[in-house]
Amino acid sequence: MIAPDEAAPDGDEDLPPPPDMPDCCFSGCAQCVLDTHAEEMREWRARVAAIRAGRKAPEADRGP
């Protein structure tokens, strides 16, 4: 759950949706959906912080 002070200034429409728990098999995958979601949340929080600071949001480096 997102705390009220973490909500994006214009709403949370771009908030990454959490994965459904059946998506995680709990077998220690190298690229777990929970790890991916955690990274997406870090990027989202960085964009929100940039917006609040009045500067352009950093572009996510998604790689090839």
PyMOL commands that set and color helices and strands:
alter all, ss='L'
color gray80, all
select helices_A, chain A and resi 4-6+21-23+33-52
alter helices_A, ss='H'
color red, helices_A
deselect
rebuild
show_as cartoon
